[in-house]
Structures are given as structure tokens and as C-alpha cells.
Amino acid sequence: MNNTNFANGGITDQNPMLLACLNDDTGINSTGSGVGHDITVYLDGQIINTIVLNDFFSSGEGNGCINPALADYQKGNVTYPFRNLAIGQHQLTFKVWDINNNSTTETLNFEVKDEADQHLIINRPLNWPNPLPIKHTFNLNIIVMIF
């Protein structure tokens, strides 16, 4: 949501931008070749409201999706603007196919907060990377005085 740093369980506003970075060694099926072989997304288990995202796919690098080891047909990104999402918890289900008719489905849980609510909330503080690299050394001098 909104950028490549968004983590599962994160918080967003009511109008987030879905950003999906895709890569596959054989290539990504962005044309919908084959019945039901579209790039799709739906929210909160409502399969009946599935959105086809083929027209929102861009091949190559862009929008923060970088993988220089792959050719343009092997990578790409999908950007889709959601509008007026209900405040509360949501689950997004995203499905994509490669050119060999293999599919992958991923889910993302997120919370929509009211944009007028400007309170900072930290729900799950995490250190990254774990363990944190130690870059500084400290010299500790202990002086013991006996009277």
C-alpha cells in the first residue's frame, strides 16, 4: 500500500494506492490469456467483487520496484488506486499468473484509519534487521574508589 515499505498489518488512509512488485523467471501473464488468468485483487473475502488489474500492470522497473538481475518481461508492477475504503481492518487478496499458467496468491492485512484522526499509534514496534548490526564500540572506564 502506497510504497514498497508497507508491512503486513500496517495502517493506511481511506484512499490508498495498491503497489505490487512482480517478478517471475518465465514472465508475467498480464494479458489474461486463458480463462480466469488475470491479475486480480479482492478485499475482505468478497470474491464476487474481484477487480481485474491487467490494465494497471507496467512491465520493467518503476514505482520503487527494482530488480536489475531480471529482463523487463520477467518483472513489473501493478498500481491501483482504492477509493473510500471503510475504516477498520481489511484483508486484500492478490493473484497473478506466469506465462506457464502457474498462479500465486498473496494476502495483505491492513487497517484503514480516518484521515482526520492525527494521533500517532505504534502498535507493533519492530527492529529491522534483526539482529541489528553493531556499528559502534564504546569504551567504558570504571573507576573504583575505596575510602
KEKOLSE-904541 format. One record per residue: residue number from 1; residue in three letters; x, y, z of N, C-alpha, C in turn. Coordinates in nm, 2 decimals, always signed. Layout:
BEGIN
+-----+-----+--------+--------+--------+--------+--------+--------+--------+--------+--------+
!   n ! res !   n.c1 !   n.c2 !   n.c3 !  ca.c1 !  ca.c2 !  ca.c3 !   c.c1 !   c.c2 !   c.c3 !
+-----+-----+--------+--------+--------+--------+--------+--------+--------+--------+--------+
! NUM ! ala !      X !      Y !      Z !      X !      Y !      Z !      X !      Y !      Z !
...
+-----+-----+--------+--------+--------+--------+--------+--------+--------+--------+--------+
This chain:
BEGIN
+-----+-----+--------+--------+--------+--------+--------+--------+--------+--------+--------+
!   n ! res !   n.c1 !   n.c2 !   n.c3 !  ca.c1 !  ca.c2 !  ca.c3 !   c.c1 !   c.c2 !   c.c3 !
+-----+-----+--------+--------+--------+--------+--------+--------+--------+--------+--------+
!   1 ! met !  +0.08 !  -0.12 !  +0.00 !  +0.00 !  +0.00 !  +0.00 !  +0.09 !  +0.12 !  +0.00 !
!   2 ! asn !  +0.07 !  +0.21 !  -0.10 !  +0.13 !  +0.34 !  -0.11 !  +0.28 !  +0.34 !  -0.14 !
!   3 ! asn !  +0.36 !  +0.24 !  -0.09 !  +0.50 !  +0.24 !  -0.12 !  +0.56 !  +0.10 !  -0.09 !
!   4 ! thr !  +0.68 !  +0.07 !  -0.12 !  +0.74 !  -0.06 !  -0.11 !  +0.77 !  -0.09 !  +0.04 !
!   5 ! asn !  +0.77 !  +0.00 !  +0.13 !  +0.80 !  -0.02 !  +0.27 !  +0.68 !  -0.06 !  +0.35 !
!   6 ! phe !  +0.56 !  -0.07 !  +0.29 !  +0.44 !  -0.10 !  +0.37 !  +0.45 !  -0.25 !  +0.42 !
!   7 ! ala !  +0.42 !  -0.27 !  +0.54 !  +0.43 !  -0.41 !  +0.60 !  +0.29 !  -0.46 !  +0.63 !
!   8 ! asn !  +0.28 !  -0.59 !  +0.63 !  +0.16 !  -0.66 !  +0.66 !  +0.11 !  -0.61 !  +0.80 !
!   9 ! gly !  -0.02 !  -0.58 !  +0.81 !  -0.07 !  -0.53 !  +0.93 !  -0.06 !  -0.38 !  +0.95 !
!  10 ! gly !  -0.01 !  -0.31 !  +0.85 !  +0.02 !  -0.16 !  +0.85 !  -0.11 !  -0.08 !  +0.85 !
!  11 ! ile !  -0.09 !  +0.05 !  +0.86 !  -0.20 !  +0.14 !  +0.87 !  -0.20 !  +0.23 !  +0.74 !
!  12 ! thr !  -0.31 !  +0.26 !  +0.69 !  -0.32 !  +0.34 !  +0.57 !  -0.44 !  +0.43 !  +0.58 !
!  13 ! asp !  -0.46 !  +0.52 !  +0.48 !  -0.58 !  +0.61 !  +0.48 !  -0.69 !  +0.55 !  +0.40 !
!  14 ! gln !  -0.80 !  +0.62 !  +0.38 !  -0.91 !  +0.56 !  +0.31 !  -0.89 !  +0.55 !  +0.16 !
!  15 ! asn !  -0.79 !  +0.62 !  +0.10 !  -0.77 !  +0.62 !  -0.04 !  -0.62 !  +0.57 !  -0.07 !
!  16 ! pro !  -0.59 !  +0.45 !  -0.04 !  -0.45 !  +0.40 !  -0.06 !  -0.43 !  +0.36 !  -0.20 !
!  17 ! met !  -0.30 !  +0.35 !  -0.24 !  -0.26 !  +0.30 !  -0.37 !  -0.20 !  +0.16 !  -0.35 !
!  18 ! leu !  -0.26 !  +0.06 !  -0.41 !  -0.20 !  -0.07 !  -0.41 !  -0.08 !  -0.07 !  -0.50 !
!  19 ! leu !  +0.03 !  -0.12 !  -0.45 !  +0.16 !  -0.13 !  -0.52 !  +0.21 !  -0.27 !  -0.50 !
!  20 ! ala !  +0.21 !  -0.34 !  -0.61 !  +0.26 !  -0.48 !  -0.61 !  +0.38 !  -0.50 !  -0.70 !
!  21 ! cys !  +0.49 !  -0.54 !  -0.65 !  +0.61 !  -0.56 !  -0.73 !  +0.61 !  -0.71 !  -0.77 !
!  22 ! leu !  +0.62 !  -0.74 !  -0.90 !  +0.61 !  -0.88 !  -0.95 !  +0.73 !  -0.92 !  -1.02 !
!  23 ! asn !  +0.77 !  -1.05 !  -1.01 !  +0.88 !  -1.10 !  -1.09 !  +0.86 !  -1.25 !  -1.10 !
!  24 ! asp !  +0.90 !  -1.30 !  -1.22 !  +0.89 !  -1.44 !  -1.25 !  +0.99 !  -1.47 !  -1.36 !
!  25 ! asp !  +1.07 !  -1.58 !  -1.34 !  +1.17 !  -1.62 !  -1.44 !  +1.12 !  -1.64 !  -1.58 !
!  26 ! thr !  +1.00 !  -1.69 !  -1.59 !  +0.94 !  -1.73 !  -1.72 !  +0.86 !  -1.61 !  -1.78 !
!  27 ! gly !  +0.83 !  -1.51 !  -1.70 !  +0.75 !  -1.40 !  -1.75 !  +0.61 !  -1.39 !  -1.68 !
!  28 ! ile !  +0.55 !  -1.28 !  -1.68 !  +0.43 !  -1.25 !  -1.61 !  +0.31 !  -1.24 !  -1.72 !
!  29 ! asn !  +0.21 !  -1.31 !  -1.69 !  +0.09 !  -1.31 !  -1.78 !  +0.01 !  -1.18 !  -1.75 !
!  30 ! ser !  +0.02 !  -1.08 !  -1.82 !  -0.05 !  -0.96 !  -1.80 !  -0.17 !  -0.94 !  -1.90 !
!  31 ! thr !  -0.18 !  -1.03 !  -1.99 !  -0.29 !  -1.02 !  -2.09 !  -0.41 !  -1.09 !  -2.05 !
!  32 ! gly !  -0.41 !  -1.18 !  -1.95 !  -0.53 !  -1.26 !  -1.92 !  -0.55 !  -1.37 !  -2.01 !
!  33 ! ser !  -0.44 !  -1.42 !  -2.08 !  -0.46 !  -1.54 !  -2.17 !  -0.50 !  -1.66 !  -2.09 !
!  34 ! gly !  -0.61 !  -1.72 !  -2.13 !  -0.66 !  -1.83 !  -2.06 !  -0.78 !  -1.78 !  -1.97 !
!  35 ! val !  -0.88 !  -1.86 !  -1.96 !  -1.00 !  -1.82 !  -1.88 !  -0.96 !  -1.81 !  -1.73 !
!  36 ! gly !  -0.98 !  -1.69 !  -1.68 !  -0.96 !  -1.66 !  -1.54 !  -0.81 !  -1.64 !  -1.51 !
!  37 ! his !  -0.73 !  -1.62 !  -1.61 !  -0.58 !  -1.60 !  -1.58 !  -0.55 !  -1.45 !  -1.58 !
!  38 ! asp !  -0.62 !  -1.37 !  -1.51 !  -0.60 !  -1.23 !  -1.50 !  -0.52 !  -1.20 !  -1.37 !
!  39 ! ile !  -0.46 !  -1.08 !  -1.37 !  -0.41 !  -1.03 !  -1.24 !  -0.53 !  -0.97 !  -1.17 !
!  40 ! thr !  -0.56 !  -1.02 !  -1.05 !  -0.68 !  -0.98 !  -0.98 !  -0.65 !  -0.94 !  -0.83 !
!  41 ! val !  -0.75 !  -0.87 !  -0.77 !  -0.74 !  -0.84 !  -0.63 !  -0.89 !  -0.83 !  -0.58 !
!  42 ! tyr !  -0.91 !  -0.87 !  -0.46 !  -1.04 !  -0.85 !  -0.39 !  -1.01 !  -0.83 !  -0.24 !
!  43 ! leu !  -1.11 !  -0.76 !  -0.18 !  -1.10 !  -0.73 !  -0.04 !  -1.19 !  -0.81 !  +0.05 !
!  44 ! asp !  -1.14 !  -0.84 !  +0.17 !  -1.22 !  -0.90 !  +0.27 !  -1.30 !  -1.03 !  +0.23 !
!  45 ! gly !  -1.24 !  -1.11 !  +0.15 !  -1.30 !  -1.23 !  +0.11 !  -1.42 !  -1.22 !  +0.01 !
!  46 ! gln !  -1.44 !  -1.10 !  -0.04 !  -1.56 !  -1.08 !  -0.13 !  -1.52 !  -1.11 !  -0.28 !
!  47 ! ile !  -1.51 !  -1.24 !  -0.31 !  -1.46 !  -1.28 !  -0.44 !  -1.55 !  -1.22 !  -0.55 !
!  48 ! ile !  -1.68 !  -1.21 !  -0.52 !  -1.77 !  -1.16 !  -0.62 !  -1.74 !  -1.01 !  -0.66 !
!  49 ! asn !  -1.66 !  -0.94 !  -0.58 !  -1.62 !  -0.81 !  -0.61 !  -1.47 !  -0.80 !  -0.66 !
!  50 ! thr !  -1.43 !  -0.91 !  -0.73 !  -1.29 !  -0.91 !  -0.78 !  -1.27 !  -0.81 !  -0.88 !
!  51 ! ile !  -1.15 !  -0.74 !  -0.87 !  -1.11 !  -0.64 !  -0.97 !  -1.00 !  -0.69 !  -1.06 !
!  52 ! val !  -1.02 !  -0.68 !  -1.19 !  -0.91 !  -0.72 !  -1.28 !  -0.82 !  -0.61 !  -1.30 !
!  53 ! leu !  -0.69 !  -0.64 !  -1.28 !  -0.58 !  -0.54 !  -1.28 !  -0.49 !  -0.54 !  -1.40 !
!  54 ! asn !  -0.52 !  -0.62 !  -1.50 !  -0.43 !  -0.63 !  -1.62 !  -0.39 !  -0.49 !  -1.68 !
!  55 ! asp !  -0.49 !  -0.40 !  -1.68 !  -0.46 !  -0.27 !  -1.74 !  -0.37 !  -0.18 !  -1.65 !
!  56 ! phe !  -0.36 !  -0.22 !  -1.52 !  -0.28 !  -0.15 !  -1.43 !  -0.14 !  -0.20 !  -1.41 !
!  57 ! phe !  -0.10 !  -0.30 !  -1.50 !  +0.03 !  -0.36 !  -1.49 !  +0.13 !  -0.28 !  -1.58 !
!  58 ! ser !  +0.25 !  -0.26 !  -1.53 !  +0.36 !  -0.20 !  -1.61 !  +0.48 !  -0.29 !  -1.61 !
!  59 ! ser !  +0.53 !  -0.33 !  -1.72 !  +0.65 !  -0.42 !  -1.72 !  +0.77 !  -0.34 !  -1.69 !
!  60 ! gly !  +0.88 !  -0.40 !  -1.65 !  +1.00 !  -0.34 !  -1.62 !  +1.01 !  -0.28 !  -1.48 !
!  61 ! glu !  +1.10 !  -0.19 !  -1.46 !  +1.12 !  -0.13 !  -1.32 !  +1.04 !  +0.00 !  -1.31 !
!  62 ! gly !  +1.00 !  +0.03 !  -1.19 !  +0.93 !  +0.16 !  -1.17 !  +0.85 !  +0.15 !  -1.04 !
!  63 ! asn !  +0.81 !  +0.27 !  -0.99 !  +0.73 !  +0.28 !  -0.87 !  +0.80 !  +0.22 !  -0.75 !
!  64 ! gly !  +0.93 !  +0.22 !  -0.75 !  +1.01 !  +0.16 !  -0.63 !  +1.04 !  +0.01 !  -0.65 !
!  65 ! cys !  +0.99 !  -0.05 !  -0.75 !  +1.01 !  -0.20 !  -0.78 !  +1.14 !  -0.21 !  -0.86 !
!  66 ! ile !  +1.25 !  -0.26 !  -0.80 !  +1.37 !  -0.26 !  -0.87 !  +1.43 !  -0.40 !  -0.86 !
!  67 ! asn !  +1.47 !  -0.46 !  -0.97 !  +1.53 !  -0.59 !  -0.98 !  +1.62 !  -0.60 !  -1.10 !
!  68 ! pro !  +1.74 !  -0.54 !  -1.09 !  +1.82 !  -0.53 !  -1.22 !  +1.87 !  -0.66 !  -1.27 !
!  69 ! ala !  +1.85 !  -0.77 !  -1.20 !  +1.90 !  -0.90 !  -1.25 !  +1.80 !  -0.96 !  -1.35 !
!  70 ! leu !  +1.68 !  -0.91 !  -1.36 !  +1.58 !  -0.97 !  -1.45 !  +1.56 !  -0.88 !  -1.57 !
!  71 ! ala !  +1.51 !  -0.95 !  -1.68 !  +1.47 !  -0.87 !  -1.80 !  +1.34 !  -0.81 !  -1.78 !
!  72 ! asp !  +1.30 !  -0.71 !  -1.86 !  +1.17 !  -0.64 !  -1.84 !  +1.05 !  -0.74 !  -1.85 !
!  73 ! tyr !  +1.05 !  -0.84 !  -1.93 !  +0.93 !  -0.93 !  -1.94 !  +0.92 !  -1.02 !  -1.81 !
!  74 ! gln !  +1.03 !  -1.02 !  -1.73 !  +1.02 !  -1.10 !  -1.61 !  +0.98 !  -1.03 !  -1.49 !
!  75 ! lys !  +0.96 !  -0.90 !  -1.50 !  +0.93 !  -0.81 !  -1.38 !  +0.84 !  -0.70 !  -1.42 !
!  76 ! gly !  +0.78 !  -0.65 !  -1.32 !  +0.68 !  -0.54 !  -1.34 !  +0.62 !  -0.50 !  -1.21 !
!  77 ! asn !  +0.52 !  -0.41 !  -1.22 !  +0.45 !  -0.36 !  -1.10 !  +0.30 !  -0.33 !  -1.14 !
!  78 ! val !  +0.22 !  -0.34 !  -1.04 !  +0.08 !  -0.31 !  -1.05 !  +0.05 !  -0.20 !  -0.96 !
!  79 ! thr !  -0.01 !  -0.09 !  -1.01 !  -0.06 !  +0.02 !  -0.92 !  -0.20 !  +0.04 !  -0.94 !
!  80 ! tyr !  -0.28 !  +0.04 !  -0.83 !  -0.42 !  +0.05 !  -0.84 !  -0.47 !  +0.14 !  -0.73 !
!  81 ! pro !  -0.55 !  +0.25 !  -0.76 !  -0.60 !  +0.33 !  -0.65 !  -0.73 !  +0.28 !  -0.59 !
!  82 ! phe !  -0.73 !  +0.25 !  -0.47 !  -0.85 !  +0.22 !  -0.40 !  -0.91 !  +0.35 !  -0.35 !
!  83 ! arg !  -1.04 !  +0.36 !  -0.35 !  -1.11 !  +0.48 !  -0.31 !  -1.22 !  +0.45 !  -0.20 !
!  84 ! asn !  -1.22 !  +0.54 !  -0.10 !  -1.33 !  +0.54 !  +0.00 !  -1.34 !  +0.41 !  +0.07 !
!  85 ! leu !  -1.23 !  +0.35 !  +0.12 !  -1.23 !  +0.22 !  +0.19 !  -1.29 !  +0.25 !  +0.33 !
!  86 ! ala !  -1.36 !  +0.16 !  +0.38 !  -1.42 !  +0.17 !  +0.51 !  -1.32 !  +0.17 !  +0.62 !
!  87 ! ile !  -1.34 !  +0.25 !  +0.72 !  -1.24 !  +0.25 !  +0.84 !  -1.25 !  +0.11 !  +0.91 !
!  88 ! gly !  -1.13 !  +0.06 !  +0.94 !  -1.12 !  -0.07 !  +1.01 !  -1.02 !  -0.16 !  +0.95 !
!  89 ! gln !  -1.03 !  -0.29 !  +0.99 !  -0.94 !  -0.39 !  +0.94 !  -0.99 !  -0.44 !  +0.81 !
!  90 ! his !  -0.89 !  -0.47 !  +0.72 !  -0.92 !  -0.53 !  +0.59 !  -0.82 !  -0.63 !  +0.55 !
!  91 ! gln !  -0.85 !  -0.72 !  +0.46 !  -0.76 !  -0.82 !  +0.41 !  -0.77 !  -0.81 !  +0.26 !
!  92 ! leu !  -0.66 !  -0.79 !  +0.19 !  -0.65 !  -0.79 !  +0.05 !  -0.60 !  -0.92 !  -0.01 !
!  93 ! thr !  -0.66 !  -0.97 !  -0.11 !  -0.61 !  -1.10 !  -0.17 !  -0.57 !  -1.06 !  -0.32 !
!  94 ! phe !  -0.45 !  -1.09 !  -0.35 !  -0.39 !  -1.06 !  -0.48 !  -0.35 !  -1.18 !  -0.55 !
!  95 ! lys !  -0.38 !  -1.20 !  -0.68 !  -0.35 !  -1.32 !  -0.76 !  -0.29 !  -1.28 !  -0.89 !
!  96 ! val !  -0.18 !  -1.35 !  -0.93 !  -0.11 !  -1.32 !  -1.06 !  -0.07 !  -1.46 !  -1.12 !
!  97 ! trp !  -0.05 !  -1.46 !  -1.25 !  -0.02 !  -1.58 !  -1.32 !  +0.11 !  -1.56 !  -1.40 !
!  98 ! asp !  +0.19 !  -1.66 !  -1.42 !  +0.30 !  -1.65 !  -1.51 !  +0.26 !  -1.70 !  -1.65 !
!  99 ! ile !  +0.35 !  -1.70 !  -1.75 !  +0.31 !  -1.74 !  -1.88 !  +0.30 !  -1.89 !  -1.90 !
! 100 ! asn !  +0.34 !  -1.97 !  -1.79 !  +0.33 !  -2.11 !  -1.79 !  +0.20 !  -2.16 !  -1.72 !
! 101 ! asn !  +0.11 !  -2.06 !  -1.69 !  -0.02 !  -2.09 !  -1.63 !  -0.01 !  -2.13 !  -1.48 !
! 102 ! asn !  +0.10 !  -2.09 !  -1.42 !  +0.11 !  -2.11 !  -1.27 !  +0.07 !  -1.98 !  -1.20 !
! 103 ! ser !  -0.01 !  -2.00 !  -1.10 !  -0.06 !  -1.88 !  -1.02 !  +0.01 !  -1.87 !  -0.89 !
! 104 ! thr !  +0.01 !  -1.75 !  -0.83 !  +0.05 !  -1.72 !  -0.70 !  -0.05 !  -1.63 !  -0.64 !
! 105 ! thr !  -0.09 !  -1.65 !  -0.51 !  -0.19 !  -1.57 !  -0.44 !  -0.12 !  -1.52 !  -0.31 !
! 106 ! glu !  -0.13 !  -1.40 !  -0.29 !  -0.08 !  -1.34 !  -0.16 !  -0.19 !  -1.26 !  -0.09 !
! 107 ! thr !  -0.18 !  -1.25 !  +0.04 !  -0.27 !  -1.17 !  +0.11 !  -0.20 !  -1.07 !  +0.19 !
! 108 ! leu !  -0.27 !  -0.96 !  +0.22 !  -0.21 !  -0.85 !  +0.29 !  -0.32 !  -0.80 !  +0.39 !
! 109 ! asn !  -0.29 !  -0.79 !  +0.51 !  -0.38 !  -0.74 !  +0.61 !  -0.34 !  -0.60 !  +0.64 !
! 110 ! phe !  -0.44 !  -0.51 !  +0.65 !  -0.41 !  -0.37 !  +0.68 !  -0.52 !  -0.30 !  +0.75 !
! 111 ! glu !  -0.50 !  -0.19 !  +0.81 !  -0.60 !  -0.11 !  +0.88 !  -0.62 !  +0.02 !  +0.82 !
! 112 ! val !  -0.74 !  +0.06 !  +0.79 !  -0.77 !  +0.19 !  +0.74 !  -0.81 !  +0.28 !  +0.86 !
! 113 ! lys !  -0.74 !  +0.40 !  +0.87 !  -0.77 !  +0.49 !  +0.97 !  -0.83 !  +0.62 !  +0.91 !
! 114 ! asp !  -0.91 !  +0.69 !  +0.99 !  -0.97 !  +0.81 !  +0.94 !  -0.86 !  +0.92 !  +0.93 !
! 115 ! glu !  -0.86 !  +0.99 !  +0.81 !  -0.75 !  +1.09 !  +0.79 !  -0.76 !  +1.20 !  +0.88 !
! 116 ! ala !  -0.88 !  +1.23 !  +0.94 !  -0.89 !  +1.34 !  +1.04 !  -0.83 !  +1.30 !  +1.17 !
! 117 ! asp !  -0.81 !  +1.17 !  +1.20 !  -0.75 !  +1.13 !  +1.33 !  -0.60 !  +1.13 !  +1.31 !
! 118 ! gln !  -0.54 !  +1.23 !  +1.37 !  -0.40 !  +1.26 !  +1.36 !  -0.32 !  +1.21 !  +1.47 !
! 119 ! his !  -0.37 !  +1.11 !  +1.55 !  -0.29 !  +1.06 !  +1.66 !  -0.20 !  +0.96 !  +1.62 !
! 120 ! leu !  -0.07 !  +0.96 !  +1.67 !  +0.03 !  +0.87 !  +1.63 !  +0.01 !  +0.74 !  +1.72 !
! 121 ! ile !  +0.00 !  +0.63 !  +1.65 !  -0.02 !  +0.50 !  +1.72 !  +0.09 !  +0.40 !  +1.67 !
! 122 ! ile !  +0.16 !  +0.35 !  +1.77 !  +0.26 !  +0.25 !  +1.74 !  +0.21 !  +0.12 !  +1.80 !
! 123 ! asn !  +0.17 !  +0.03 !  +1.71 !  +0.11 !  -0.10 !  +1.75 !  +0.21 !  -0.21 !  +1.77 !
! 124 ! arg !  +0.30 !  -0.22 !  +1.67 !  +0.40 !  -0.33 !  +1.67 !  +0.54 !  -0.28 !  +1.64 !
! 125 ! pro !  +0.61 !  -0.23 !  +1.74 !  +0.74 !  -0.18 !  +1.71 !  +0.84 !  -0.30 !  +1.68 !
! 126 ! leu !  +0.91 !  -0.29 !  +1.57 !  +1.00 !  -0.40 !  +1.53 !  +1.14 !  -0.34 !  +1.50 !
! 127 ! asn !  +1.24 !  -0.42 !  +1.53 !  +1.37 !  -0.37 !  +1.49 !  +1.40 !  -0.45 !  +1.36 !
! 128 ! trp !  +1.46 !  -0.37 !  +1.27 !  +1.49 !  -0.43 !  +1.14 !  +1.63 !  -0.38 !  +1.10 !
! 129 ! pro !  +1.72 !  -0.45 !  +1.05 !  +1.71 !  -0.60 !  +1.05 !  +1.73 !  -0.66 !  +1.19 !
! 130 ! asn !  +1.70 !  -0.78 !  +1.20 !  +1.70 !  -0.85 !  +1.33 !  +1.80 !  -0.96 !  +1.32 !
! 131 ! pro !  +1.91 !  -0.97 !  +1.39 !  +1.96 !  -0.87 !  +1.49 !  +2.01 !  -0.75 !  +1.42 !
! 132 ! leu !  +2.01 !  -0.64 !  +1.50 !  +2.07 !  -0.51 !  +1.45 !  +2.22 !  -0.52 !  +1.44 !
! 133 ! pro !  +2.28 !  -0.47 !  +1.33 !  +2.42 !  -0.47 !  +1.33 !  +2.48 !  -0.37 !  +1.43 !
! 134 ! ile !  +2.59 !  -0.41 !  +1.49 !  +2.65 !  -0.32 !  +1.59 !  +2.76 !  -0.25 !  +1.51 !
! 135 ! lys !  +2.75 !  -0.12 !  +1.50 !  +2.84 !  -0.04 !  +1.43 !  +2.93 !  +0.05 !  +1.51 !
! 136 ! his !  +2.89 !  +0.06 !  +1.64 !  +2.97 !  +0.15 !  +1.73 !  +3.03 !  +0.06 !  +1.84 !
! 137 ! thr !  +3.15 !  +0.10 !  +1.88 !  +3.20 !  +0.03 !  +2.00 !  +3.22 !  +0.14 !  +2.10 !
! 138 ! phe !  +3.19 !  +0.11 !  +2.23 !  +3.20 !  +0.21 !  +2.33 !  +3.31 !  +0.16 !  +2.43 !
! 139 ! asn !  +3.39 !  +0.26 !  +2.47 !  +3.49 !  +0.23 !  +2.58 !  +3.43 !  +0.27 !  +2.71 !
! 140 ! leu !  +3.43 !  +0.18 !  +2.80 !  +3.37 !  +0.20 !  +2.93 !  +3.48 !  +0.20 !  +3.03 !
! 141 ! asn !  +3.50 !  +0.31 !  +3.10 !  +3.61 !  +0.32 !  +3.20 !  +3.54 !  +0.31 !  +3.34 !
! 142 ! ile !  +3.58 !  +0.22 !  +3.42 !  +3.52 !  +0.21 !  +3.55 !  +3.63 !  +0.25 !  +3.65 !
! 143 ! ile !  +3.60 !  +0.34 !  +3.73 !  +3.69 !  +0.38 !  +3.84 !  +3.63 !  +0.34 !  +3.97 !
! 144 ! val !  +3.71 !  +0.27 !  +4.04 !  +3.66 !  +0.22 !  +4.18 !  +3.74 !  +0.30 !  +4.28 !
! 145 ! met !  +3.67 !  +0.36 !  +4.37 !  +3.74 !  +0.44 !  +4.47 !  +3.70 !  +0.37 !  +4.61 !
! 146 ! ile !  +3.81 !  +0.35 !  +4.69 !  +3.78 !  +0.29 !  +4.82 !  +3.83 !  +0.39 !  +4.92 !
! 147 ! phe !  +3.74 !  +0.42 !  +5.02 !  +3.77 !  +0.51 !  +5.12 !  +3.79 !  +0.44 !  +5.25 !
+-----+-----+--------+--------+--------+--------+--------+--------+--------+--------+--------+
